[in-house]
């Protein structure tokens, strides 16, 4: 991330965990697993609990349910829209220029 930018993503891991990182101006504002919203970290972990609750993130102090794990992708898009103001549509994804890269670790 570059200074002056905001980025969010949805990380769907092979281990069944769904992460949501929000970075702004090179600072990790919020990171959490969409299915376990109580475990949050970053510089602003308590800024979005209402929005997180509204999108269906599971908070353990409430009655537990398994809907959160089945709605992780939809929840990630909804929270990303809340943070950025950008609605991800099929057309936007289809027509976007996606850029990726890789690097050696070691």
Biopython code that builds the backbone (N, CA, C, O; Angstrom):
import numpy as np
from Bio.PDB.StructureBuilder import StructureBuilder

atoms = [
    (1, "UNK", "N", (0.843, -1.184, 0.000)),
    (1, "UNK", "CA", (0.000, 0.000, 0.000)),
    (1, "UNK", "C", (0.885, 1.242, 0.000)),
    (1, "UNK", "O", (1.949, 1.282, 0.617)),
    (2, "UNK", "N", (0.412, 2.227, -0.700)),
    (2, "UNK", "CA", (1.128, 3.495, -0.768)),
    (2, "UNK", "C", (0.473, 4.506, 0.176)),
    (2, "UNK", "O", (-0.707, 4.394, 0.510)),
    (3, "UNK", "N", (1.260, 5.486, 0.593)),
    (3, "UNK", "CA", (0.720, 6.559, 1.426)),
    (3, "UNK", "C", (-0.432, 7.230, 0.683)),
    (3, "UNK", "O", (-0.362, 7.441, -0.527)),
    (4, "UNK", "N", (-1.481, 7.560, 1.411)),
    (4, "UNK", "CA", (-2.625, 8.245, 0.835)),
    (4, "UNK", "C", (-3.626, 7.328, 0.148)),
    (4, "UNK", "O", (-4.536, 7.815, -0.522)),
    (5, "UNK", "N", (-3.483, 6.012, 0.296)),
    (5, "UNK", "CA", (-4.418, 5.081, -0.338)),
    (5, "UNK", "C", (-5.143, 4.263, 0.718)),
    (5, "UNK", "O", (-4.715, 4.188, 1.870)),
    (6, "UNK", "N", (-6.241, 3.655, 0.308)),
    (6, "UNK", "CA", (-7.030, 2.784, 1.184)),
    (6, "UNK", "C", (-7.262, 1.481, 0.430)),
    (6, "UNK", "O", (-7.585, 1.483, -0.758)),
    (7, "UNK", "N", (-7.094, 0.384, 1.133)),
    (7, "UNK", "CA", (-7.316, -0.905, 0.504)),
    (7, "UNK", "C", (-7.981, -1.881, 1.446)),
    (7, "UNK", "O", (-7.700, -1.893, 2.645)),
    (8, "UNK", "N", (-8.851, -2.688, 0.908)),
    (8, "UNK", "CA", (-9.495, -3.766, 1.649)),
    (8, "UNK", "C", (-9.443, -5.001, 0.769)),
    (8, "UNK", "O", (-9.340, -4.903, -0.454)),
    (9, "UNK", "N", (-9.515, -6.157, 1.397)),
    (9, "UNK", "CA", (-9.570, -7.383, 0.620)),
    (9, "UNK", "C", (-10.255, -8.474, 1.421)),
    (9, "UNK", "O", (-10.488, -8.345, 2.623)),
    (10, "UNK", "N", (-10.566, -9.535, 0.728)),
    (10, "UNK", "CA", (-11.147, -10.712, 1.365)),
    (10, "UNK", "C", (-10.209, -11.856, 1.062)),
    (10, "UNK", "O", (-9.995, -12.208, -0.098)),
    (11, "UNK", "N", (-9.654, -12.433, 2.103)),
    (11, "UNK", "CA", (-8.727, -13.541, 1.953)),
    (11, "UNK", "C", (-9.450, -14.828, 2.303)),
    (11, "UNK", "O", (-9.808, -15.038, 3.462)),
    (12, "UNK", "N", (-9.670, -15.685, 1.331)),
    (12, "UNK", "CA", (-10.322, -16.965, 1.568)),
    (12, "UNK", "C", (-9.240, -18.034, 1.562)),
    (12, "UNK", "O", (-8.752, -18.437, 0.507)),
    (13, "UNK", "N", (-8.874, -18.486, 2.752)),
    (13, "UNK", "CA", (-7.795, -19.450, 2.878)),
    (13, "UNK", "C", (-8.240, -20.881, 2.667)),
    (13, "UNK", "O", (-9.422, -21.202, 2.792)),
    (14, "UNK", "N", (-7.284, -21.741, 2.346)),
    (14, "UNK", "CA", (-7.588, -23.154, 2.136)),
    (14, "UNK", "C", (-7.981, -23.853, 3.432)),
    (14, "UNK", "O", (-8.545, -24.946, 3.406)),
    (15, "UNK", "N", (-7.684, -23.221, 4.560)),
    (15, "UNK", "CA", (-8.031, -23.809, 5.860)),
    (15, "UNK", "C", (-9.436, -23.429, 6.313)),
    (15, "UNK", "O", (-9.817, -23.719, 7.447)),
    (16, "UNK", "N", (-10.208, -22.784, 5.446)),
    (16, "UNK", "CA", (-11.580, -22.430, 5.780)),
    (16, "UNK", "C", (-11.735, -21.111, 6.507)),
    (16, "UNK", "O", (-12.846, -20.755, 6.902)),
    (17, "UNK", "N", (-10.655, -20.381, 6.694)),
    (17, "UNK", "CA", (-10.743, -19.085, 7.370)),
    (17, "UNK", "C", (-10.874, -17.984, 6.335)),
    (17, "UNK", "O", (-10.290, -18.053, 5.253)),
    (18, "UNK", "N", (-11.643, -16.976, 6.681)),
    (18, "UNK", "CA", (-11.888, -15.856, 5.790)),
    (18, "UNK", "C", (-11.436, -14.568, 6.462)),
    (18, "UNK", "O", (-12.092, -14.085, 7.385)),
    (19, "UNK", "N", (-10.336, -14.018, 6.011)),
    (19, "UNK", "CA", (-9.797, -12.813, 6.618)),
    (19, "UNK", "C", (-10.231, -11.561, 5.894)),
    (19, "UNK", "O", (-10.516, -11.581, 4.696)),
    (20, "UNK", "N", (-10.279, -10.470, 6.638)),
    (20, "UNK", "CA", (-10.617, -9.165, 6.084)),
    (20, "UNK", "C", (-9.598, -8.155, 6.569)),
    (20, "UNK", "O", (-9.688, -7.709, 7.713)),
    (21, "UNK", "N", (-8.626, -7.773, 5.741)),
    (21, "UNK", "CA", (-7.706, -6.701, 6.122)),
    (21, "UNK", "C", (-8.128, -5.357, 5.513)),
    (21, "UNK", "O", (-8.520, -5.280, 4.349)),
    (22, "UNK", "N", (-8.038, -4.309, 6.329)),
    (22, "UNK", "CA", (-8.293, -2.933, 5.880)),
    (22, "UNK", "C", (-7.034, -2.147, 6.202)),
    (22, "UNK", "O", (-6.643, -2.028, 7.363)),
    (23, "UNK", "N", (-6.405, -1.612, 5.166)),
    (23, "UNK", "CA", (-5.184, -0.826, 5.328)),
    (23, "UNK", "C", (-5.432, 0.553, 4.738)),
    (23, "UNK", "O", (-6.023, 0.696, 3.668)),
    (24, "UNK", "N", (-4.967, 1.566, 5.463)),
    (24, "UNK", "CA", (-5.148, 2.938, 4.987)),
    (24, "UNK", "C", (-3.895, 3.738, 5.292)),
    (24, "UNK", "O", (-3.398, 3.745, 6.418)),
    (25, "UNK", "N", (-3.395, 4.412, 4.263)),
    (25, "UNK", "CA", (-2.212, 5.260, 4.414)),
    (25, "UNK", "C", (-1.052, 4.470, 5.043)),
    (25, "UNK", "O", (-0.382, 4.957, 5.954)),
    (26, "UNK", "N", (-0.828, 3.262, 4.550)),
    (26, "UNK", "CA", (0.224, 2.316, 4.959)),
    (26, "UNK", "C", (0.032, 1.736, 6.358)),
    (26, "UNK", "O", (0.933, 1.067, 6.863)),
    (27, "UNK", "N", (-1.102, 1.969, 6.994)),
    (27, "UNK", "CA", (-1.357, 1.498, 8.358)),
    (27, "UNK", "C", (-2.444, 0.416, 8.343)),
    (27, "UNK", "O", (-3.493, 0.590, 7.724)),
    (28, "UNK", "N", (-2.182, -0.700, 9.030)),
    (28, "UNK", "CA", (-3.181, -1.769, 9.156)),
    (28, "UNK", "C", (-4.249, -1.325, 10.144)),
    (28, "UNK", "O", (-4.050, -1.417, 11.355)),
    (29, "UNK", "N", (-5.380, -0.845, 9.637)),
    (29, "UNK", "CA", (-6.451, -0.327, 10.490)),
    (29, "UNK", "C", (-7.234, -1.440, 11.169)),
    (29, "UNK", "O", (-7.560, -1.341, 12.352)),
    (30, "UNK", "N", (-7.539, -2.511, 10.415)),
    (30, "UNK", "CA", (-8.367, -3.584, 10.959)),
    (30, "UNK", "C", (-8.057, -4.878, 10.226)),
    (30, "UNK", "O", (-7.913, -4.901, 9.004)),
    (31, "UNK", "N", (-7.960, -5.940, 10.986)),
    (31, "UNK", "CA", (-7.833, -7.289, 10.426)),
    (31, "UNK", "C", (-8.623, -8.216, 11.336)),
    (31, "UNK", "O", (-8.528, -8.133, 12.561)),
    (32, "UNK", "N", (-9.407, -9.104, 10.719)),
    (32, "UNK", "CA", (-10.147, -10.079, 11.508)),
    (32, "UNK", "C", (-10.643, -11.199, 10.616)),
    (32, "UNK", "O", (-10.711, -11.055, 9.396)),
    (33, "UNK", "N", (-10.985, -12.306, 11.231)),
    (33, "UNK", "CA", (-11.591, -13.437, 10.551)),
    (33, "UNK", "C", (-13.088, -13.170, 10.510)),
    (33, "UNK", "O", (-13.694, -12.928, 11.553)),
    (34, "UNK", "N", (-13.695, -13.207, 9.334)),
    (34, "UNK", "CA", (-15.112, -12.856, 9.191)),
    (34, "UNK", "C", (-16.030, -13.712, 10.043)),
    (34, "UNK", "O", (-17.112, -13.260, 10.417)),
    (35, "UNK", "N", (-15.633, -14.927, 10.358)),
    (35, "UNK", "CA", (-16.458, -15.797, 11.173)),
    (35, "UNK", "C", (-16.295, -15.598, 12.665)),
    (35, "UNK", "O", (-17.097, -16.110, 13.446)),
    (36, "UNK", "N", (-15.261, -14.856, 13.083)),
    (36, "UNK", "CA", (-14.988, -14.641, 14.511)),
    (36, "UNK", "C", (-14.640, -13.167, 14.707)),
    (36, "UNK", "O", (-13.472, -12.808, 14.849)),
    (37, "UNK", "N", (-15.647, -12.339, 14.712)),
    (37, "UNK", "CA", (-15.435, -10.894, 14.744)),
    (37, "UNK", "C", (-14.907, -10.372, 16.083)),
    (37, "UNK", "O", (-14.442, -9.234, 16.154)),
    (38, "UNK", "N", (-14.971, -11.173, 17.131)),
    (38, "UNK", "CA", (-14.455, -10.731, 18.427)),
    (38, "UNK", "C", (-12.941, -10.604, 18.433)),
    (38, "UNK", "O", (-12.389, -9.838, 19.224)),
    (39, "UNK", "N", (-12.274, -11.328, 17.580)),
    (39, "UNK", "CA", (-10.810, -11.301, 17.525)),
    (39, "UNK", "C", (-10.373, -10.364, 16.408)),
    (39, "UNK", "O", (-10.238, -10.772, 15.254)),
    (40, "UNK", "N", (-10.156, -9.108, 16.766)),
    (40, "UNK", "CA", (-9.787, -8.083, 15.801)),
    (40, "UNK", "C", (-8.485, -7.434, 16.241)),
    (40, "UNK", "O", (-8.201, -7.337, 17.435)),
    (41, "UNK", "N", (-7.699, -6.991, 15.275)),
    (41, "UNK", "CA", (-6.498, -6.253, 15.615)),
    (41, "UNK", "C", (-6.252, -5.198, 14.560)),
    (41, "UNK", "O", (-6.940, -5.154, 13.541)),
    (42, "UNK", "N", (-5.274, -4.352, 14.805)),
    (42, "UNK", "CA", (-4.966, -3.212, 13.952)),
    (42, "UNK", "C", (-5.079, -1.944, 14.778)),
    (42, "UNK", "O", (-5.329, -2.009, 15.982)),
    (43, "UNK", "N", (-4.900, -0.803, 14.153)),
    (43, "UNK", "CA", (-4.957, 0.465, 14.880)),
    (43, "UNK", "C", (-6.380, 0.910, 15.200)),
    (43, "UNK", "O", (-6.575, 1.757, 16.072)),
    (44, "UNK", "N", (-7.377, 0.356, 14.512)),
    (44, "UNK", "CA", (-8.781, 0.746, 14.723)),
    (44, "UNK", "C", (-9.682, -0.480, 14.854)),
    (44, "UNK", "O", (-10.664, -0.591, 14.120)),
    (45, "UNK", "N", (-9.379, -1.396, 15.761)),
    (45, "UNK", "CA", (-10.163, -2.634, 15.814)),
    (45, "UNK", "C", (-11.611, -2.439, 16.255)),
    (45, "UNK", "O", (-12.448, -3.309, 16.014)),
    (46, "UNK", "N", (-11.915, -1.326, 16.887)),
    (46, "UNK", "CA", (-13.268, -1.105, 17.397)),
    (46, "UNK", "C", (-14.033, -0.042, 16.614)),
    (46, "UNK", "O", (-15.041, 0.472, 17.100)),
    (47, "UNK", "N", (-13.576, 0.293, 15.424)),
    (47, "UNK", "CA", (-14.242, 1.336, 14.641)),
    (47, "UNK", "C", (-15.487, 0.848, 13.907)),
    (47, "UNK", "O", (-16.392, 1.643, 13.654)),
    (48, "UNK", "N", (-15.561, -0.438, 13.558)),
    (48, "UNK", "CA", (-16.643, -0.919, 12.700)),
    (48, "UNK", "C", (-17.538, -2.005, 13.293)),
    (48, "UNK", "O", (-18.148, -2.740, 12.516)),
    (49, "UNK", "N", (-17.663, -2.161, 14.617)),
    (49, "UNK", "CA", (-18.461, -3.291, 15.110)),
    (49, "UNK", "C", (-19.922, -3.248, 14.669)),
    (49, "UNK", "O", (-20.502, -4.304, 14.417)),
    (50, "UNK", "N", (-20.534, -2.080, 14.566)),
    (50, "UNK", "CA", (-21.929, -2.017, 14.121)),
    (50, "UNK", "C", (-22.059, -2.506, 12.682)),
    (50, "UNK", "O", (-22.956, -3.287, 12.364)),
    (51, "UNK", "N", (-21.160, -2.044, 11.815)),
    (51, "UNK", "CA", (-21.190, -2.481, 10.418)),
    (51, "UNK", "C", (-20.889, -3.971, 10.322)),
    (51, "UNK", "O", (-21.499, -4.675, 9.517)),
    (52, "UNK", "N", (-19.958, -4.456, 11.133)),
    (52, "UNK", "CA", (-19.614, -5.878, 11.132)),
    (52, "UNK", "C", (-20.814, -6.715, 11.566)),
    (52, "UNK", "O", (-21.083, -7.771, 10.992)),
    (53, "UNK", "N", (-21.515, -6.248, 12.559)),
    (53, "UNK", "CA", (-22.707, -6.949, 13.024)),
    (53, "UNK", "C", (-23.782, -6.949, 11.934)),
    (53, "UNK", "O", (-24.427, -7.969, 11.688)),
    (54, "UNK", "N", (-23.968, -5.803, 11.287)),
    (54, "UNK", "CA", (-24.994, -5.674, 10.254)),
    (54, "UNK", "C", (-24.758, -6.606, 9.068)),
    (54, "UNK", "O", (-25.720, -7.062, 8.451)),
    (55, "UNK", "N", (-23.492, -6.901, 8.735)),
    (55, "UNK", "CA", (-23.208, -7.768, 7.590)),
    (55, "UNK", "C", (-23.245, -9.240, 7.958)),
    (55, "UNK", "O", (-23.126, -10.101, 7.086)),
    (56, "UNK", "N", (-23.411, -9.541, 9.250)),
    (56, "UNK", "CA", (-23.548, -10.934, 9.656)),
    (56, "UNK", "C", (-22.340, -11.552, 10.311)),
    (56, "UNK", "O", (-22.295, -12.770, 10.487)),
    (57, "UNK", "N", (-21.345, -10.741, 10.682)),
    (57, "UNK", "CA", (-20.193, -11.304, 11.388)),
    (57, "UNK", "C", (-20.651, -11.856, 12.726)),
    (57, "UNK", "O", (-21.525, -11.289, 13.381)),
    (58, "UNK", "N", (-20.057, -12.957, 13.117)),
    (58, "UNK", "CA", (-20.457, -13.629, 14.356)),
    (58, "UNK", "C", (-19.662, -13.078, 15.539)),
    (58, "UNK", "O", (-18.432, -13.051, 15.514)),
    (59, "UNK", "N", (-20.370, -12.647, 16.563)),
    (59, "UNK", "CA", (-19.763, -12.196, 17.806)),
    (59, "UNK", "C", (-20.096, -13.235, 18.865)),
    (59, "UNK", "O", (-21.262, -13.596, 19.021)),
    (60, "UNK", "N", (-19.111, -13.719, 19.590)),
    (60, "UNK", "CA", (-19.310, -14.837, 20.507)),
    (60, "UNK", "C", (-20.125, -14.486, 21.743)),
    (60, "UNK", "O", (-20.646, -15.387, 22.400)),
    (61, "UNK", "N", (-20.252, -13.197, 22.083)),
    (61, "UNK", "CA", (-21.085, -12.873, 23.244)),
    (61, "UNK", "C", (-22.568, -13.020, 22.923)),
    (61, "UNK", "O", (-23.411, -12.976, 23.819)),
    (62, "UNK", "N", (-22.881, -13.193, 21.643)),
    (62, "UNK", "CA", (-24.265, -13.417, 21.234)),
    (62, "UNK", "C", (-24.477, -14.919, 21.079)),
    (62, "UNK", "O", (-23.533, -15.701, 21.181)),
    (63, "UNK", "N", (-25.716, -15.311, 20.833)),
    (63, "UNK", "CA", (-25.964, -16.717, 20.520)),
    (63, "UNK", "C", (-25.177, -17.069, 19.269)),
    (63, "UNK", "O", (-25.132, -16.289, 18.318)),
    (64, "UNK", "N", (-24.568, -18.222, 19.267)),
    (64, "UNK", "CA", (-23.795, -18.609, 18.096)),
    (64, "UNK", "C", (-24.702, -19.205, 17.033)),
    (64, "UNK", "O", (-25.754, -19.775, 17.326)),
    (65, "UNK", "N", (-24.273, -19.060, 15.820)),
    (65, "UNK", "CA", (-24.990, -19.617, 14.681)),
    (65, "UNK", "C", (-23.984, -19.845, 13.571)),
    (65, "UNK", "O", (-22.909, -19.246, 13.589)),
    (66, "UNK", "N", (-24.302, -20.699, 12.601)),
    (66, "UNK", "CA", (-23.339, -20.937, 11.555)),
    (66, "UNK", "C", (-23.587, -20.147, 10.289)),
    (66, "UNK", "O", (-22.958, -20.444, 9.274)),
    (67, "UNK", "N", (-24.439, -19.190, 10.286)),
    (67, "UNK", "CA", (-24.686, -18.405, 9.080)),
    (67, "UNK", "C", (-23.448, -17.633, 8.656)),
    (67, "UNK", "O", (-23.221, -17.456, 7.459)),
    (68, "UNK", "N", (-22.640, -17.168, 9.606)),
    (68, "UNK", "CA", (-21.472, -16.351, 9.277)),
    (68, "UNK", "C", (-20.510, -17.079, 8.349)),
    (68, "UNK", "O", (-19.977, -16.479, 7.415)),
    (69, "UNK", "N", (-20.284, -18.366, 8.595)),
    (69, "UNK", "CA", (-19.322, -19.071, 7.752)),
    (69, "UNK", "C", (-19.829, -19.249, 6.333)),
    (69, "UNK", "O", (-19.028, -19.359, 5.405)),
    (70, "UNK", "N", (-21.126, -19.279, 6.144)),
    (70, "UNK", "CA", (-21.676, -19.461, 4.812)),
    (70, "UNK", "C", (-21.829, -18.140, 4.060)),
    (70, "UNK", "O", (-22.047, -18.146, 2.848)),
    (71, "UNK", "N", (-21.721, -17.029, 4.744)),
    (71, "UNK", "CA", (-21.911, -15.724, 4.123)),
    (71, "UNK", "C", (-20.629, -14.903, 4.074)),
    (71, "UNK", "O", (-20.688, -13.693, 3.855)),
    (72, "UNK", "N", (-19.476, -15.530, 4.272)),
    (72, "UNK", "CA", (-18.229, -14.782, 4.385)),
    (72, "UNK", "C", (-17.948, -13.922, 3.158)),
    (72, "UNK", "O", (-17.564, -12.762, 3.304)),
    (73, "UNK", "N", (-18.127, -14.454, 1.968)),
    (73, "UNK", "CA", (-17.820, -13.677, 0.762)),
    (73, "UNK", "C", (-18.763, -12.491, 0.636)),
    (73, "UNK", "O", (-18.318, -11.376, 0.360)),
    (74, "UNK", "N", (-20.061, -12.712, 0.833)),
    (74, "UNK", "CA", (-21.019, -11.608, 0.767)),
    (74, "UNK", "C", (-20.722, -10.574, 1.846)),
    (74, "UNK", "O", (-20.802, -9.371, 1.596)),
    (75, "UNK", "N", (-20.384, -11.037, 3.036)),
    (75, "UNK", "CA", (-20.068, -10.130, 4.138)),
    (75, "UNK", "C", (-18.830, -9.301, 3.818)),
    (75, "UNK", "O", (-18.792, -8.104, 4.103)),
    (76, "UNK", "N", (-17.826, -9.927, 3.232)),
    (76, "UNK", "CA", (-16.599, -9.203, 2.885)),
    (76, "UNK", "C", (-16.888, -8.101, 1.868)),
    (76, "UNK", "O", (-16.390, -6.984, 2.008)),
    (77, "UNK", "N", (-17.690, -8.406, 0.845)),
    (77, "UNK", "CA", (-18.035, -7.379, -0.132)),
    (77, "UNK", "C", (-18.848, -6.256, 0.509)),
    (77, "UNK", "O", (-18.633, -5.085, 0.196)),
    (78, "UNK", "N", (-19.772, -6.593, 1.394)),
    (78, "UNK", "CA", (-20.584, -5.564, 2.061)),
    (78, "UNK", "C", (-19.730, -4.672, 2.948)),
    (78, "UNK", "O", (-19.912, -3.455, 2.950)),
    (79, "UNK", "N", (-18.805, -5.252, 3.701)),
    (79, "UNK", "CA", (-17.951, -4.446, 4.572)),
    (79, "UNK", "C", (-16.974, -3.615, 3.750)),
    (79, "UNK", "O", (-16.698, -2.467, 4.099)),
    (80, "UNK", "N", (-16.454, -4.168, 2.677)),
    (80, "UNK", "CA", (-15.569, -3.408, 1.788)),
    (80, "UNK", "C", (-16.302, -2.196, 1.220)),
    (80, "UNK", "O", (-15.732, -1.108, 1.135)),
    (81, "UNK", "N", (-17.552, -2.380, 0.835)),
    (81, "UNK", "CA", (-18.337, -1.254, 0.328)),
    (81, "UNK", "C", (-18.542, -0.210, 1.420)),
    (81, "UNK", "O", (-18.465, 0.989, 1.152)),
    (82, "UNK", "N", (-18.802, -0.653, 2.644)),
    (82, "UNK", "CA", (-18.988, 0.276, 3.759)),
    (82, "UNK", "C", (-17.723, 1.113, 3.991)),
    (82, "UNK", "O", (-17.807, 2.320, 4.219)),
    (83, "UNK", "N", (-16.561, 0.471, 3.932)),
    (83, "UNK", "CA", (-15.287, 1.157, 4.205)),
    (83, "UNK", "C", (-14.871, 2.071, 3.061)),
    (83, "UNK", "O", (-14.370, 3.171, 3.295)),
    (84, "UNK", "N", (-15.076, 1.619, 1.815)),
    (84, "UNK", "CA", (-14.558, 2.361, 0.663)),
    (84, "UNK", "C", (-15.589, 3.203, -0.076)),
    (84, "UNK", "O", (-15.232, 4.158, -0.766)),
    (85, "UNK", "N", (-16.874, 2.852, 0.065)),
    (85, "UNK", "CA", (-17.905, 3.534, -0.706)),
    (85, "UNK", "C", (-18.024, 3.007, -2.132)),
    (85, "UNK", "O", (-18.772, 3.564, -2.935)),
    (86, "UNK", "N", (-17.294, 1.935, -2.457)),
    (86, "UNK", "CA", (-17.319, 1.361, -3.804)),
    (86, "UNK", "C", (-18.110, 0.056, -3.770)),
    (86, "UNK", "O", (-17.768, -0.861, -3.024)),
    (87, "UNK", "N", (-19.161, -0.025, -4.571)),
    (87, "UNK", "CA", (-19.970, -1.248, -4.660)),
    (87, "UNK", "C", (-19.359, -2.149, -5.732)),
    (87, "UNK", "O", (-19.200, -1.745, -6.884)),
    (88, "UNK", "N", (-19.023, -3.364, -5.339)),
    (88, "UNK", "CA", (-18.481, -4.340, -6.271)),
    (88, "UNK", "C", (-19.646, -4.985, -7.008)),
    (88, "UNK", "O", (-20.484, -5.655, -6.405)),
    (89, "UNK", "N", (-19.687, -4.779, -8.292)),
    (89, "UNK", "CA", (-20.732, -5.367, -9.131)),
    (89, "UNK", "C", (-20.085, -6.387, -10.069)),
    (89, "UNK", "O", (-18.873, -6.347, -10.283)),
    (90, "UNK", "N", (-20.870, -7.288, -10.620)),
    (90, "UNK", "CA", (-20.299, -8.223, -11.605)),
    (90, "UNK", "C", (-19.630, -7.484, -12.767)),
    (90, "UNK", "O", (-18.585, -7.912, -13.259)),
    (91, "UNK", "N", (-20.229, -6.383, -13.202)),
    (91, "UNK", "CA", (-19.655, -5.612, -14.303)),
    (91, "UNK", "C", (-18.312, -4.998, -13.922)),
    (91, "UNK", "O", (-17.376, -5.006, -14.721)),
    (92, "UNK", "N", (-18.216, -4.472, -12.720)),
    (92, "UNK", "CA", (-16.961, -3.873, -12.259)),
    (92, "UNK", "C", (-15.859, -4.933, -12.209)),
    (92, "UNK", "O", (-14.734, -4.687, -12.643)),
    (93, "UNK", "N", (-16.185, -6.100, -11.682)),
    (93, "UNK", "CA", (-15.192, -7.177, -11.620)),
    (93, "UNK", "C", (-14.828, -7.675, -13.019)),
    (93, "UNK", "O", (-13.658, -7.940, -13.296)),
    (94, "UNK", "N", (-15.814, -7.802, -13.896)),
    (94, "UNK", "CA", (-15.561, -8.298, -15.245)),
    (94, "UNK", "C", (-14.698, -7.332, -16.046)),
    (94, "UNK", "O", (-13.817, -7.763, -16.790)),
    (95, "UNK", "N", (-14.941, -6.028, -15.903)),
    (95, "UNK", "CA", (-14.274, -5.034, -16.728)),
    (95, "UNK", "C", (-13.005, -4.452, -16.107)),
    (95, "UNK", "O", (-12.325, -3.651, -16.748)),
    (96, "UNK", "N", (-12.678, -4.831, -14.895)),
    (96, "UNK", "CA", (-11.522, -4.257, -14.191)),
    (96, "UNK", "C", (-10.214, -4.819, -14.735)),
    (96, "UNK", "O", (-10.149, -5.969, -15.170)),
    (97, "UNK", "N", (-9.184, -3.997, -14.705)),
    (97, "UNK", "CA", (-7.836, -4.459, -14.992)),
    (97, "UNK", "C", (-7.242, -4.959, -13.685)),
    (97, "UNK", "O", (-6.934, -4.162, -12.798)),
    (98, "UNK", "N", (-7.080, -6.253, -13.560)),
    (98, "UNK", "CA", (-6.535, -6.844, -12.354)),
    (98, "UNK", "C", (-5.046, -7.073, -12.547)),
    (98, "UNK", "O", (-4.622, -7.658, -13.543)),
    (99, "UNK", "N", (-4.260, -6.611, -11.592)),
    (99, "UNK", "CA", (-2.815, -6.716, -11.672)),
    (99, "UNK", "C", (-2.331, -7.517, -10.471)),
    (99, "UNK", "O", (-2.782, -7.295, -9.348)),
    (100, "UNK", "N", (-1.430, -8.430, -10.705)),
    (100, "UNK", "CA", (-0.879, -9.242, -9.631)),
    (100, "UNK", "C", (0.614, -9.390, -9.822)),
    (100, "UNK", "O", (1.173, -9.001, -10.848)),
    (101, "UNK", "N", (1.234, -9.949, -8.837)),
    (101, "UNK", "CA", (2.664, -10.155, -8.916)),
    (101, "UNK", "C", (3.101, -11.180, -7.899)),
    (101, "UNK", "O", (2.307, -11.633, -7.074)),
    (102, "UNK", "N", (4.340, -11.536, -7.959)),
    (102, "UNK", "CA", (4.893, -12.474, -6.988)),
    (102, "UNK", "C", (6.334, -12.070, -6.676)),
    (102, "UNK", "O", (6.962, -11.308, -7.412)),
    (103, "UNK", "N", (6.822, -12.591, -5.592)),
    (103, "UNK", "CA", (8.185, -12.315, -5.184)),
    (103, "UNK", "C", (8.743, -13.524, -4.461)),
    (103, "UNK", "O", (7.990, -14.325, -3.906)),
    (104, "UNK", "N", (10.040, -13.656, -4.465)),
    (104, "UNK", "CA", (10.668, -14.731, -3.730)),
    (104, "UNK", "C", (10.720, -14.362, -2.263)),
    (104, "UNK", "O", (10.954, -13.205, -1.912)),
    (105, "UNK", "N", (10.503, -15.341, -1.414)),
    (105, "UNK", "CA", (10.598, -15.136, 0.032)),
    (105, "UNK", "C", (11.834, -15.876, 0.487)),
    (105, "UNK", "O", (12.011, -17.060, 0.201)),
    (106, "UNK", "N", (12.665, -15.183, 1.180)),
    (106, "UNK", "CA", (13.837, -15.898, 1.661)),
    (106, "UNK", "C", (14.959, -15.010, 1.828)),
    (106, "UNK", "O", (16.038, -15.448, 2.230)),
]
sb = StructureBuilder()
sb.init_structure("model")
sb.init_model(0)
sb.init_chain("A")
sb.init_seg("    ")
for serial, (resi, resn, name, xyz) in enumerate(atoms, 1):
    if name == "N":
        sb.init_residue(resn, " ", resi, " ")
    sb.init_atom(name, np.array(xyz, "f"), 0.0, 1.0, " ", f" {name:<3s}", serial, name[0])
structure = sb.get_structure()
